[in-house]
Amino acid sequence: MISEERAVNLEEKIDYRITVYSTYPNDVEIVAIVITEEGLNDEVLDRISKYGKVVKTFPFLNTVKVRGSAKSIAKLASEEFVRYIMLDEVLSS
């Protein structure tokens, strides 16, 4: 079970619009920008790709563009290397 403090921290790591889309009954396809705490290496990219398709990487910014369902991308916030996830584009709702 996630503690209340950890749940608050997860909410601070994700754009509120992704949180709203993740509660929709249908899967909403989005593109999100994931900012990481550490450099992008194969291990980090493999872990991100479990939640969605990696569209583009920006290693000098520690940033990755990811495409997938809002529910899956919202779960990505639980990874310790994620600093923030922001919505870039809504593809389908």
Summary of the structure (lengths in Angstrom):
residues: 93
radius of gyration: 12.5
end to end distance: 29.8
largest distance: 36.8
contacts: 267
relative contact order: 0.28
helix: 39%
strand: 35%
